[in-house]
Amino acid sequence: MPKLPGINHLRAIKAFEKVGFQVIRQGKHITMSKDGRIIVIPRANPINAYTMAGIIHDAGLTIATFKKLL
């Protein structure tokens, strides 16, 4: 299991914005984009650790880097 606790979706969005991702669409999920990379964040509190680890990987970050952004 990834060493990542469940995270509120709003905290995750702020962390991704710090590395340059921008919100491009909102609905039941929030879609963010940066340099051709697109990530989709569910509006869940908290986001499941496995789901969050997959989103972090899709964003091109490591879990350790993401934790520092929080």
CHARMM-style PDB file with segment names, atoms N, HN, CA, C and O in Angstrom:
ATOM      1  N   MET     1       0.847  -1.183   0.000  1.00  0.00      PROA
ATOM      2  CA  MET     1       0.000   0.000   0.000  1.00  0.00      PROA
ATOM      3  C   MET     1       0.891   1.244   0.000  1.00  0.00      PROA
ATOM      4  O   MET     1       1.905   1.284   0.697  1.00  0.00      PROA
ATOM      5  N   PRO     2       0.516   2.244  -0.771  1.00  0.00      PROA
ATOM      6  CA  PRO     2       1.324   3.464  -0.798  1.00  0.00      PROA
ATOM      7  C   PRO     2       1.315   4.148   0.555  1.00  0.00      PROA
ATOM      8  O   PRO     2       0.308   4.138   1.263  1.00  0.00      PROA
ATOM      9  N   LYS     3       2.443   4.741   0.907  1.00  0.00      PROA
ATOM     10  HN  LYS     3       3.261   4.749   0.332  1.00  0.00      PROA
ATOM     11  CA  LYS     3       2.529   5.439   2.190  1.00  0.00      PROA
ATOM     12  C   LYS     3       1.948   6.830   2.023  1.00  0.00      PROA
ATOM     13  O   LYS     3       2.662   7.833   2.032  1.00  0.00      PROA
ATOM     14  N   LEU     4       0.653   6.861   1.875  1.00  0.00      PROA
ATOM     15  HN  LEU     4       0.073   6.046   1.868  1.00  0.00      PROA
ATOM     16  CA  LEU     4      -0.046   8.108   1.604  1.00  0.00      PROA
ATOM     17  C   LEU     4      -1.408   8.034   2.278  1.00  0.00      PROA
ATOM     18  O   LEU     4      -2.199   7.148   1.955  1.00  0.00      PROA
ATOM     19  N   PRO     5      -1.702   8.931   3.193  1.00  0.00      PROA
ATOM     20  CA  PRO     5      -3.013   8.891   3.833  1.00  0.00      PROA
ATOM     21  C   PRO     5      -4.091   9.401   2.874  1.00  0.00      PROA
ATOM     22  O   PRO     5      -3.783  10.007   1.848  1.00  0.00      PROA
ATOM     23  N   GLY     6      -5.336   9.154   3.214  1.00  0.00      PROA
ATOM     24  HN  GLY     6      -5.587   8.662   4.047  1.00  0.00      PROA
ATOM     25  CA  GLY     6      -6.419   9.721   2.428  1.00  0.00      PROA
ATOM     26  C   GLY     6      -6.337  11.244   2.473  1.00  0.00      PROA
ATOM     27  O   GLY     6      -6.112  11.823   3.536  1.00  0.00      PROA
ATOM     28  N   ILE     7      -6.516  11.884   1.342  1.00  0.00      PROA
ATOM     29  HN  ILE     7      -6.699  11.413   0.479  1.00  0.00      PROA
ATOM     30  CA  ILE     7      -6.344  13.336   1.248  1.00  0.00      PROA
ATOM     31  C   ILE     7      -7.636  13.975   0.738  1.00  0.00      PROA
ATOM     32  O   ILE     7      -8.289  13.442  -0.159  1.00  0.00      PROA
ATOM     33  N   ASN     8      -7.992  15.099   1.306  1.00  0.00      PROA
ATOM     34  HN  ASN     8      -7.462  15.533   2.035  1.00  0.00      PROA
ATOM     35  CA  ASN     8      -9.131  15.884   0.849  1.00  0.00      PROA
ATOM     36  C   ASN     8      -8.851  16.376  -0.572  1.00  0.00      PROA
ATOM     37  O   ASN     8      -7.730  16.782  -0.876  1.00  0.00      PROA
ATOM     38  N   HSD     9      -9.861  16.342  -1.440  1.00  0.00      PROA
ATOM     39  HN  HSD     9     -10.772  16.012  -1.193  1.00  0.00      PROA
ATOM     40  CA  HSD     9      -9.635  16.730  -2.843  1.00  0.00      PROA
ATOM     41  C   HSD     9      -9.199  18.189  -2.983  1.00  0.00      PROA
ATOM     42  O   HSD     9      -8.471  18.520  -3.918  1.00  0.00      PROA
ATOM     43  N   LEU    10      -9.621  19.051  -2.090  1.00  0.00      PROA
ATOM     44  HN  LEU    10     -10.212  18.782  -1.330  1.00  0.00      PROA
ATOM     45  CA  LEU    10      -9.224  20.463  -2.184  1.00  0.00      PROA
ATOM     46  C   LEU    10      -7.732  20.644  -1.897  1.00  0.00      PROA
ATOM     47  O   LEU    10      -7.070  21.464  -2.534  1.00  0.00      PROA
ATOM     48  N   ARG    11      -7.206  19.875  -0.935  1.00  0.00      PROA
ATOM     49  HN  ARG    11      -7.744  19.209  -0.418  1.00  0.00      PROA
ATOM     50  CA  ARG    11      -5.761  19.930  -0.648  1.00  0.00      PROA
ATOM     51  C   ARG    11      -4.962  19.397  -1.837  1.00  0.00      PROA
ATOM     52  O   ARG    11      -3.901  19.925  -2.169  1.00  0.00      PROA
ATOM     53  N   ALA    12      -5.480  18.350  -2.471  1.00  0.00      PROA
ATOM     54  HN  ALA    12      -6.342  17.921  -2.201  1.00  0.00      PROA
ATOM     55  CA  ALA    12      -4.793  17.774  -3.629  1.00  0.00      PROA
ATOM     56  C   ALA    12      -4.744  18.784  -4.779  1.00  0.00      PROA
ATOM     57  O   ALA    12      -3.715  18.917  -5.441  1.00  0.00      PROA
ATOM     58  N   ILE    13      -5.830  19.484  -5.015  1.00  0.00      PROA
ATOM     59  HN  ILE    13      -6.666  19.376  -4.477  1.00  0.00      PROA
ATOM     60  CA  ILE    13      -5.876  20.477  -6.090  1.00  0.00      PROA
ATOM     61  C   ILE    13      -4.859  21.577  -5.828  1.00  0.00      PROA
ATOM     62  O   ILE    13      -4.133  21.973  -6.740  1.00  0.00      PROA
ATOM     63  N   LYS    14      -4.794  22.076  -4.603  1.00  0.00      PROA
ATOM     64  HN  LYS    14      -5.384  21.754  -3.862  1.00  0.00      PROA
ATOM     65  CA  LYS    14      -3.837  23.138  -4.274  1.00  0.00      PROA
ATOM     66  C   LYS    14      -2.404  22.663  -4.461  1.00  0.00      PROA
ATOM     67  O   LYS    14      -1.553  23.423  -4.923  1.00  0.00      PROA
ATOM     68  N   ALA    15      -2.132  21.410  -4.105  1.00  0.00      PROA
ATOM     69  HN  ALA    15      -2.823  20.792  -3.730  1.00  0.00      PROA
ATOM     70  CA  ALA    15      -0.779  20.869  -4.264  1.00  0.00      PROA
ATOM     71  C   ALA    15      -0.409  20.780  -5.747  1.00  0.00      PROA
ATOM     72  O   ALA    15       0.709  21.131  -6.125  1.00  0.00      PROA
ATOM     73  N   PHE    16      -1.326  20.319  -6.580  1.00  0.00      PROA
ATOM     74  HN  PHE    16      -2.234  20.035  -6.273  1.00  0.00      PROA
ATOM     75  CA  PHE    16      -1.041  20.228  -8.021  1.00  0.00      PROA
ATOM     76  C   PHE    16      -0.904  21.616  -8.652  1.00  0.00      PROA
ATOM     77  O   PHE    16      -0.128  21.791  -9.592  1.00  0.00      PROA
ATOM     78  N   GLU    17      -1.645  22.596  -8.148  1.00  0.00      PROA
ATOM     79  HN  GLU    17      -2.275  22.454  -7.385  1.00  0.00      PROA
ATOM     80  CA  GLU    17      -1.511  23.959  -8.669  1.00  0.00      PROA
ATOM     81  C   GLU    17      -0.125  24.527  -8.379  1.00  0.00      PROA
ATOM     82  O   GLU    17       0.384  25.338  -9.152  1.00  0.00      PROA
ATOM     83  N   LYS    18       0.492  24.110  -7.273  1.00  0.00      PROA
ATOM     84  HN  LYS    18       0.079  23.451  -6.645  1.00  0.00      PROA
ATOM     85  CA  LYS    18       1.832  24.589  -6.932  1.00  0.00      PROA
ATOM     86  C   LYS    18       2.877  24.170  -7.961  1.00  0.00      PROA
ATOM     87  O   LYS    18       3.886  24.854  -8.129  1.00  0.00      PROA
ATOM     88  N   VAL    19       2.644  23.049  -8.653  1.00  0.00      PROA
ATOM     89  HN  VAL    19       1.824  22.494  -8.516  1.00  0.00      PROA
ATOM     90  CA  VAL    19       3.610  22.599  -9.664  1.00  0.00      PROA
ATOM     91  C   VAL    19       3.175  22.965 -11.081  1.00  0.00      PROA
ATOM     92  O   VAL    19       3.793  22.529 -12.052  1.00  0.00      PROA
ATOM     93  N   GLY    20       2.119  23.763 -11.201  1.00  0.00      PROA
ATOM     94  HN  GLY    20       1.618  24.118 -10.412  1.00  0.00      PROA
ATOM     95  CA  GLY    20       1.764  24.298 -12.508  1.00  0.00      PROA
ATOM     96  C   GLY    20       0.514  23.740 -13.160  1.00  0.00      PROA
ATOM     97  O   GLY    20       0.169  24.162 -14.263  1.00  0.00      PROA
ATOM     98  N   PHE    21      -0.173  22.812 -12.525  1.00  0.00      PROA
ATOM     99  HN  PHE    21       0.108  22.469 -11.629  1.00  0.00      PROA
ATOM    100  CA  PHE    21      -1.417  22.296 -13.106  1.00  0.00      PROA
ATOM    101  C   PHE    21      -2.512  23.341 -12.953  1.00  0.00      PROA
ATOM    102  O   PHE    21      -2.553  24.075 -11.965  1.00  0.00      PROA
ATOM    103  N   GLN    22      -3.399  23.399 -13.943  1.00  0.00      PROA
ATOM    104  HN  GLN    22      -3.365  22.802 -14.745  1.00  0.00      PROA
ATOM    105  CA  GLN    22      -4.515  24.339 -13.912  1.00  0.00      PROA
ATOM    106  C   GLN    22      -5.824  23.585 -14.086  1.00  0.00      PROA
ATOM    107  O   GLN    22      -5.902  22.621 -14.848  1.00  0.00      PROA
ATOM    108  N   VAL    23      -6.852  24.033 -13.371  1.00  0.00      PROA
ATOM    109  HN  VAL    23      -6.789  24.816 -12.752  1.00  0.00      PROA
ATOM    110  CA  VAL    23      -8.172  23.430 -13.493  1.00  0.00      PROA
ATOM    111  C   VAL    23      -8.744  23.818 -14.849  1.00  0.00      PROA
ATOM    112  O   VAL    23      -8.813  25.001 -15.185  1.00  0.00      PROA
ATOM    113  N   ILE    24      -9.154  22.818 -15.627  1.00  0.00      PROA
ATOM    114  HN  ILE    24      -9.098  21.858 -15.354  1.00  0.00      PROA
ATOM    115  CA  ILE    24      -9.736  23.124 -16.937  1.00  0.00      PROA
ATOM    116  C   ILE    24     -11.218  22.767 -17.010  1.00  0.00      PROA
ATOM    117  O   ILE    24     -11.939  23.239 -17.889  1.00  0.00      PROA
ATOM    118  N   ARG    25     -11.670  21.912 -16.058  1.00  0.00      PROA
ATOM    119  HN  ARG    25     -11.084  21.529 -15.344  1.00  0.00      PROA
ATOM    120  CA  ARG    25     -13.082  21.539 -16.061  1.00  0.00      PROA
ATOM    121  C   ARG    25     -13.463  21.042 -14.673  1.00  0.00      PROA
ATOM    122  O   ARG    25     -12.666  20.400 -13.990  1.00  0.00      PROA
ATOM    123  N   GLN    26     -14.700  21.350 -14.264  1.00  0.00      PROA
ATOM    124  HN  GLN    26     -15.348  21.872 -14.819  1.00  0.00      PROA
ATOM    125  CA  GLN    26     -15.192  20.894 -12.967  1.00  0.00      PROA
ATOM    126  C   GLN    26     -16.575  20.309 -13.119  1.00  0.00      PROA
ATOM    127  O   GLN    26     -17.385  20.787 -13.913  1.00  0.00      PROA
ATOM    128  N   GLY    27     -16.831  19.296 -12.369  1.00  0.00      PROA
ATOM    129  HN  GLY    27     -16.173  18.908 -11.723  1.00  0.00      PROA
ATOM    130  CA  GLY    27     -18.125  18.621 -12.331  1.00  0.00      PROA
ATOM    131  C   GLY    27     -18.064  17.657 -11.173  1.00  0.00      PROA
ATOM    132  O   GLY    27     -17.669  18.033 -10.070  1.00  0.00      PROA
ATOM    133  N   LYS    28     -18.457  16.395 -11.413  1.00  0.00      PROA
ATOM    134  HN  LYS    28     -18.778  16.090 -12.309  1.00  0.00      PROA
ATOM    135  CA  LYS    28     -18.304  15.390 -10.368  1.00  0.00      PROA
ATOM    136  C   LYS    28     -16.829  15.078 -10.135  1.00  0.00      PROA
ATOM    137  O   LYS    28     -16.446  14.603  -9.066  1.00  0.00      PROA
ATOM    138  N   HSD    29     -16.011  15.347 -11.140  1.00  0.00      PROA
ATOM    139  HN  HSD    29     -16.322  15.733 -12.009  1.00  0.00      PROA
ATOM    140  CA  HSD    29     -14.564  15.206 -11.045  1.00  0.00      PROA
ATOM    141  C   HSD    29     -13.942  16.531 -11.484  1.00  0.00      PROA
ATOM    142  O   HSD    29     -14.568  17.311 -12.201  1.00  0.00      PROA
ATOM    143  N   ILE    30     -12.717  16.775 -11.053  1.00  0.00      PROA
ATOM    144  HN  ILE    30     -12.209  16.141 -10.470  1.00  0.00      PROA
ATOM    145  CA  ILE    30     -12.006  17.986 -11.434  1.00  0.00      PROA
ATOM    146  C   ILE    30     -10.886  17.580 -12.377  1.00  0.00      PROA
ATOM    147  O   ILE    30     -10.061  16.731 -12.040  1.00  0.00      PROA
ATOM    148  N   THR    31     -10.856  18.182 -13.551  1.00  0.00      PROA
ATOM    149  HN  THR    31     -11.526  18.872 -13.825  1.00  0.00      PROA
ATOM    150  CA  THR    31      -9.842  17.871 -14.546  1.00  0.00      PROA
ATOM    151  C   THR    31      -8.812  18.984 -14.548  1.00  0.00      PROA
ATOM    152  O   THR    31      -9.149  20.166 -14.626  1.00  0.00      PROA
ATOM    153  N   MET    32      -7.541  18.584 -14.461  1.00  0.00      PROA
ATOM    154  HN  MET    32      -7.267  17.625 -14.398  1.00  0.00      PROA
ATOM    155  CA  MET    32      -6.443  19.548 -14.445  1.00  0.00      PROA
ATOM    156  C   MET    32      -5.471  19.202 -15.564  1.00  0.00      PROA
ATOM    157  O   MET    32      -5.362  18.046 -15.972  1.00  0.00      PROA
ATOM    158  N   SER    33      -4.763  20.222 -16.057  1.00  0.00      PROA
ATOM    159  HN  SER    33      -4.851  21.162 -15.726  1.00  0.00      PROA
ATOM    160  CA  SER    33      -3.859  20.011 -17.180  1.00  0.00      PROA
ATOM    161  C   SER    33      -2.577  20.810 -17.004  1.00  0.00      PROA
ATOM    162  O   SER    33      -2.568  21.890 -16.413  1.00  0.00      PROA
ATOM    163  N   LYS    34      -1.477  20.238 -17.542  1.00  0.00      PROA
ATOM    164  HN  LYS    34      -1.485  19.361 -18.021  1.00  0.00      PROA
ATOM    165  CA  LYS    34      -0.193  20.932 -17.561  1.00  0.00      PROA
ATOM    166  C   LYS    34       0.658  20.289 -18.642  1.00  0.00      PROA
ATOM    167  O   LYS    34       0.906  19.084 -18.593  1.00  0.00      PROA
ATOM    168  N   ASP    35       1.104  21.059 -19.604  1.00  0.00      PROA
ATOM    169  HN  ASP    35       0.903  22.038 -19.643  1.00  0.00      PROA
ATOM    170  CA  ASP    35       2.015  20.587 -20.654  1.00  0.00      PROA
ATOM    171  C   ASP    35       1.547  19.284 -21.301  1.00  0.00      PROA
ATOM    172  O   ASP    35       2.354  18.382 -21.522  1.00  0.00      PROA
ATOM    173  N   GLY    36       0.281  19.179 -21.598  1.00  0.00      PROA
ATOM    174  HN  GLY    36      -0.375  19.912 -21.418  1.00  0.00      PROA
ATOM    175  CA  GLY    36      -0.236  17.989 -22.266  1.00  0.00      PROA
ATOM    176  C   GLY    36      -0.616  16.853 -21.328  1.00  0.00      PROA
ATOM    177  O   GLY    36      -1.249  15.889 -21.760  1.00  0.00      PROA
ATOM    178  N   ARG    37      -0.251  16.942 -20.075  1.00  0.00      PROA
ATOM    179  HN  ARG    37       0.264  17.724 -19.724  1.00  0.00      PROA
ATOM    180  CA  ARG    37      -0.652  15.928 -19.087  1.00  0.00      PROA
ATOM    181  C   ARG    37      -2.012  16.312 -18.531  1.00  0.00      PROA
ATOM    182  O   ARG    37      -2.244  17.469 -18.178  1.00  0.00      PROA
ATOM    183  N   ILE    38      -2.894  15.354 -18.454  1.00  0.00      PROA
ATOM    184  HN  ILE    38      -2.706  14.415 -18.740  1.00  0.00      PROA
ATOM    185  CA  ILE    38      -4.228  15.602 -17.915  1.00  0.00      PROA
ATOM    186  C   ILE    38      -4.444  14.650 -16.752  1.00  0.00      PROA
ATOM    187  O   ILE    38      -4.215  13.447 -16.875  1.00  0.00      PROA
ATOM    188  N   ILE    39      -4.881  15.187 -15.626  1.00  0.00      PROA
ATOM    189  HN  ILE    39      -5.067  16.165 -15.526  1.00  0.00      PROA
ATOM    190  CA  ILE    39      -5.220  14.362 -14.470  1.00  0.00      PROA
ATOM    191  C   ILE    39      -6.657  14.642 -14.063  1.00  0.00      PROA
ATOM    192  O   ILE    39      -7.161  15.750 -14.245  1.00  0.00      PROA
ATOM    193  N   VAL    40      -7.305  13.636 -13.516  1.00  0.00      PROA
ATOM    194  HN  VAL    40      -6.895  12.736 -13.369  1.00  0.00      PROA
ATOM    195  CA  VAL    40      -8.699  13.760 -13.092  1.00  0.00      PROA
ATOM    196  C   VAL    40      -8.768  13.426 -11.607  1.00  0.00      PROA
ATOM    197  O   VAL    40      -8.362  12.343 -11.185  1.00  0.00      PROA
ATOM    198  N   ILE    41      -9.285  14.361 -10.825  1.00  0.00      PROA
ATOM    199  HN  ILE    41      -9.615  15.241 -11.168  1.00  0.00      PROA
ATOM    200  CA  ILE    41      -9.374  14.206  -9.377  1.00  0.00      PROA
ATOM    201  C   ILE    41     -10.847  14.091  -8.981  1.00  0.00      PROA
ATOM    202  O   ILE    41     -11.638  14.988  -9.269  1.00  0.00      PROA
ATOM    203  N   PRO    42     -11.218  12.986  -8.319  1.00  0.00      PROA
ATOM    204  CA  PRO    42     -12.622  12.858  -7.892  1.00  0.00      PROA
ATOM    205  C   PRO    42     -12.926  13.780  -6.719  1.00  0.00      PROA
ATOM    206  O   PRO    42     -12.051  14.075  -5.905  1.00  0.00      PROA
ATOM    207  N   ARG    43     -14.163  14.227  -6.641  1.00  0.00      PROA
ATOM    208  HN  ARG    43     -14.874  13.988  -7.303  1.00  0.00      PROA
ATOM    209  CA  ARG    43     -14.579  15.042  -5.494  1.00  0.00      PROA
ATOM    210  C   ARG    43     -14.968  14.081  -4.378  1.00  0.00      PROA
ATOM    211  O   ARG    43     -16.142  13.760  -4.195  1.00  0.00      PROA
ATOM    212  N   ALA    44     -13.965  13.631  -3.640  1.00  0.00      PROA
ATOM    213  HN  ALA    44     -13.012  13.892  -3.789  1.00  0.00      PROA
ATOM    214  CA  ALA    44     -14.197  12.700  -2.542  1.00  0.00      PROA
ATOM    215  C   ALA    44     -13.401  13.170  -1.341  1.00  0.00      PROA
ATOM    216  O   ALA    44     -12.311  13.726  -1.480  1.00  0.00      PROA
ATOM    217  N   ASN    45     -13.946  12.945  -0.181  1.00  0.00      PROA
ATOM    218  HN  ASN    45     -14.832  12.494  -0.068  1.00  0.00      PROA
ATOM    219  CA  ASN    45     -13.245  13.313   1.050  1.00  0.00      PROA
ATOM    220  C   ASN    45     -13.284  12.141   2.000  1.00  0.00      PROA
ATOM    221  O   ASN    45     -14.343  11.848   2.555  1.00  0.00      PROA
ATOM    222  N   PRO    46     -12.191  11.467   2.209  1.00  0.00      PROA
ATOM    223  CA  PRO    46     -10.898  11.642   1.535  1.00  0.00      PROA
ATOM    224  C   PRO    46     -10.827  10.813   0.256  1.00  0.00      PROA
ATOM    225  O   PRO    46     -11.631   9.905   0.042  1.00  0.00      PROA
ATOM    226  N   ILE    47      -9.859  11.139  -0.584  1.00  0.00      PROA
ATOM    227  HN  ILE    47      -9.206  11.876  -0.410  1.00  0.00      PROA
ATOM    228  CA  ILE    47      -9.598  10.346  -1.787  1.00  0.00      PROA
ATOM    229  C   ILE    47      -8.842   9.101  -1.336  1.00  0.00      PROA
ATOM    230  O   ILE    47      -7.896   9.202  -0.555  1.00  0.00      PROA
ATOM    231  N   ASN    48      -9.246   7.938  -1.815  1.00  0.00      PROA
ATOM    232  HN  ASN    48     -10.015   7.856  -2.449  1.00  0.00      PROA
ATOM    233  CA  ASN    48      -8.608   6.671  -1.494  1.00  0.00      PROA
ATOM    234  C   ASN    48      -7.110   6.741  -1.788  1.00  0.00      PROA
ATOM    235  O   ASN    48      -6.707   7.343  -2.784  1.00  0.00      PROA
ATOM    236  N   ALA    49      -6.289   6.142  -0.947  1.00  0.00      PROA
ATOM    237  HN  ALA    49      -6.616   5.653  -0.138  1.00  0.00      PROA
ATOM    238  CA  ALA    49      -4.832   6.202  -1.088  1.00  0.00      PROA
ATOM    239  C   ALA    49      -4.364   5.605  -2.419  1.00  0.00      PROA
ATOM    240  O   ALA    49      -3.463   6.154  -3.053  1.00  0.00      PROA
ATOM    241  N   TYR    50      -4.966   4.485  -2.853  1.00  0.00      PROA
ATOM    242  HN  TYR    50      -5.698   4.039  -2.338  1.00  0.00      PROA
ATOM    243  CA  TYR    50      -4.570   3.876  -4.124  1.00  0.00      PROA
ATOM    244  C   TYR    50      -4.918   4.788  -5.302  1.00  0.00      PROA
ATOM    245  O   TYR    50      -4.132   4.932  -6.238  1.00  0.00      PROA
ATOM    246  N   THR    51      -6.086   5.393  -5.247  1.00  0.00      PROA
ATOM    247  HN  THR    51      -6.724   5.276  -4.486  1.00  0.00      PROA
ATOM    248  CA  THR    51      -6.504   6.319  -6.303  1.00  0.00      PROA
ATOM    249  C   THR    51      -5.580   7.520  -6.355  1.00  0.00      PROA
ATOM    250  O   THR    51      -5.162   7.942  -7.433  1.00  0.00      PROA
ATOM    251  N   MET    52      -5.262   8.069  -5.196  1.00  0.00      PROA
ATOM    252  HN  MET    52      -5.601   7.726  -4.320  1.00  0.00      PROA
ATOM    253  CA  MET    52      -4.384   9.239  -5.131  1.00  0.00      PROA
ATOM    254  C   MET    52      -2.994   8.903  -5.653  1.00  0.00      PROA
ATOM    255  O   MET    52      -2.383   9.719  -6.344  1.00  0.00      PROA
ATOM    256  N   ALA    53      -2.485   7.719  -5.337  1.00  0.00      PROA
ATOM    257  HN  ALA    53      -2.981   7.056  -4.776  1.00  0.00      PROA
ATOM    258  CA  ALA    53      -1.160   7.308  -5.828  1.00  0.00      PROA
ATOM    259  C   ALA    53      -1.158   7.227  -7.359  1.00  0.00      PROA
ATOM    260  O   ALA    53      -0.173   7.600  -7.996  1.00  0.00      PROA
ATOM    261  N   GLY    54      -2.242   6.748  -7.943  1.00  0.00      PROA
ATOM    262  HN  GLY    54      -3.042   6.446  -7.426  1.00  0.00      PROA
ATOM    263  CA  GLY    54      -2.346   6.683  -9.400  1.00  0.00      PROA
ATOM    264  C   GLY    54      -2.381   8.068 -10.028  1.00  0.00      PROA
ATOM    265  O   GLY    54      -1.767   8.293 -11.071  1.00  0.00      PROA
ATOM    266  N   ILE    55      -3.092   8.993  -9.404  1.00  0.00      PROA
ATOM    267  HN  ILE    55      -3.591   8.810  -8.556  1.00  0.00      PROA
ATOM    268  CA  ILE    55      -3.168  10.365  -9.915  1.00  0.00      PROA
ATOM    269  C   ILE    55      -1.794  11.023  -9.853  1.00  0.00      PROA
ATOM    270  O   ILE    55      -1.380  11.707 -10.789  1.00  0.00      PROA
ATOM    271  N   ILE    56      -1.092  10.811  -8.742  1.00  0.00      PROA
ATOM    272  HN  ILE    56      -1.428  10.255  -7.981  1.00  0.00      PROA
ATOM    273  CA  ILE    56       0.255  11.384  -8.582  1.00  0.00      PROA
ATOM    274  C   ILE    56       1.184  10.835  -9.661  1.00  0.00      PROA
ATOM    275  O   ILE    56       1.973  11.577 -10.245  1.00  0.00      PROA
ATOM    276  N   HSD    57       1.087   9.537  -9.921  1.00  0.00      PROA
ATOM    277  HN  HSD    57       0.446   8.934  -9.447  1.00  0.00      PROA
ATOM    278  CA  HSD    57       1.918   8.917 -10.965  1.00  0.00      PROA
ATOM    279  C   HSD    57       1.588   9.505 -12.337  1.00  0.00      PROA
ATOM    280  O   HSD    57       2.492   9.810 -13.114  1.00  0.00      PROA
ATOM    281  N   ASP    58       0.297   9.666 -12.638  1.00  0.00      PROA
ATOM    282  HN  ASP    58      -0.438   9.418 -12.006  1.00  0.00      PROA
ATOM    283  CA  ASP    58      -0.122  10.244 -13.922  1.00  0.00      PROA
ATOM    284  C   ASP    58       0.375  11.678 -14.080  1.00  0.00      PROA
ATOM    285  O   ASP    58       0.620  12.132 -15.198  1.00  0.00      PROA
ATOM    286  N   ALA    59       0.526  12.394 -12.961  1.00  0.00      PROA
ATOM    287  HN  ALA    59       0.327  12.026 -12.053  1.00  0.00      PROA
ATOM    288  CA  ALA    59       1.001  13.776 -13.002  1.00  0.00      PROA
ATOM    289  C   ALA    59       2.516  13.850 -13.193  1.00  0.00      PROA
ATOM    290  O   ALA    59       3.064  14.928 -13.425  1.00  0.00      PROA
ATOM    291  N   GLY    60       3.194  12.700 -13.094  1.00  0.00      PROA
ATOM    292  HN  GLY    60       2.749  11.824 -12.906  1.00  0.00      PROA
ATOM    293  CA  GLY    60       4.639  12.690 -13.276  1.00  0.00      PROA
ATOM    294  C   GLY    60       5.398  13.036 -12.015  1.00  0.00      PROA
ATOM    295  O   GLY    60       6.555  13.452 -12.082  1.00  0.00      PROA
ATOM    296  N   LEU    61       4.762  12.871 -10.861  1.00  0.00      PROA
ATOM    297  HN  LEU    61       3.822  12.533 -10.806  1.00  0.00      PROA
ATOM    298  CA  LEU    61       5.393  13.184  -9.579  1.00  0.00      PROA
ATOM    299  C   LEU    61       5.619  11.901  -8.790  1.00  0.00      PROA
ATOM    300  O   LEU    61       5.059  10.852  -9.109  1.00  0.00      PROA
ATOM    301  N   THR    62       6.442  12.001  -7.764  1.00  0.00      PROA
ATOM    302  HN  THR    62       6.896  12.854  -7.505  1.00  0.00      PROA
ATOM    303  CA  THR    62       6.586  10.893  -6.828  1.00  0.00      PROA
ATOM    304  C   THR    62       5.749  11.198  -5.600  1.00  0.00      PROA
ATOM    305  O   THR    62       5.363  12.343  -5.363  1.00  0.00      PROA
ATOM    306  N   ILE    63       5.472  10.164  -4.824  1.00  0.00      PROA
ATOM    307  HN  ILE    63       5.785   9.234  -5.017  1.00  0.00      PROA
ATOM    308  CA  ILE    63       4.677  10.363  -3.611  1.00  0.00      PROA
ATOM    309  C   ILE    63       5.415  11.278  -2.639  1.00  0.00      PROA
ATOM    310  O   ILE    63       4.797  12.112  -1.978  1.00  0.00      PROA
ATOM    311  N   ALA    64       6.744  11.122  -2.552  1.00  0.00      PROA
ATOM    312  HN  ALA    64       7.246  10.444  -3.089  1.00  0.00      PROA
ATOM    313  CA  ALA    64       7.518  11.964  -1.642  1.00  0.00      PROA
ATOM    314  C   ALA    64       7.439  13.438  -2.057  1.00  0.00      PROA
ATOM    315  O   ALA    64       7.294  14.317  -1.208  1.00  0.00      PROA
ATOM    316  N   THR    65       7.532  13.701  -3.356  1.00  0.00      PROA
ATOM    317  HN  THR    65       7.649  12.987  -4.046  1.00  0.00      PROA
ATOM    318  CA  THR    65       7.438  15.073  -3.858  1.00  0.00      PROA
ATOM    319  C   THR    65       6.049  15.646  -3.567  1.00  0.00      PROA
ATOM    320  O   THR    65       5.917  16.798  -3.153  1.00  0.00      PROA
ATOM    321  N   PHE    66       5.026  14.836  -3.788  1.00  0.00      PROA
ATOM    322  HN  PHE    66       5.134  13.900  -4.124  1.00  0.00      PROA
ATOM    323  CA  PHE    66       3.658  15.291  -3.544  1.00  0.00      PROA
ATOM    324  C   PHE    66       3.430  15.615  -2.073  1.00  0.00      PROA
ATOM    325  O   PHE    66       2.768  16.602  -1.749  1.00  0.00      PROA
ATOM    326  N   LYS    67       3.979  14.785  -1.174  1.00  0.00      PROA
ATOM    327  HN  LYS    67       4.517  13.984  -1.437  1.00  0.00      PROA
ATOM    328  CA  LYS    67       3.816  15.042   0.260  1.00  0.00      PROA
ATOM    329  C   LYS    67       4.432  16.380   0.644  1.00  0.00      PROA
ATOM    330  O   LYS    67       3.898  17.089   1.497  1.00  0.00      PROA
ATOM    331  N   LYS    68       5.553  16.730   0.017  1.00  0.00      PROA
ATOM    332  HN  LYS    68       5.987  16.154  -0.676  1.00  0.00      PROA
ATOM    333  CA  LYS    68       6.193  18.019   0.318  1.00  0.00      PROA
ATOM    334  C   LYS    68       5.319  19.183  -0.142  1.00  0.00      PROA
ATOM    335  O   LYS    68       5.349  20.254   0.464  1.00  0.00      PROA
ATOM    336  N   LEU    69       4.545  18.986  -1.201  1.00  0.00      PROA
ATOM    337  HN  LEU    69       4.521  18.116  -1.694  1.00  0.00      PROA
ATOM    338  CA  LEU    69       3.676  20.040  -1.726  1.00  0.00      PROA
ATOM    339  C   LEU    69       2.471  20.280  -0.814  1.00  0.00      PROA
ATOM    340  O   LEU    69       1.902  21.371  -0.805  1.00  0.00      PROA
ATOM    341  N   LEU    70       2.088  19.259  -0.052  1.00  0.00      PROA
ATOM    342  HN  LEU    70       2.551  18.373  -0.059  1.00  0.00      PROA
ATOM    343  CA  LEU    70       0.943  19.416   0.861  1.00  0.00      PROA
ATOM    344  C   LEU    70       1.362  20.333   1.967  1.00  0.00      PROA
ATOM    345  OT1 LEU    70       0.569  20.621   2.864  1.00  0.00      PROA
TER     346      LEU     70
END
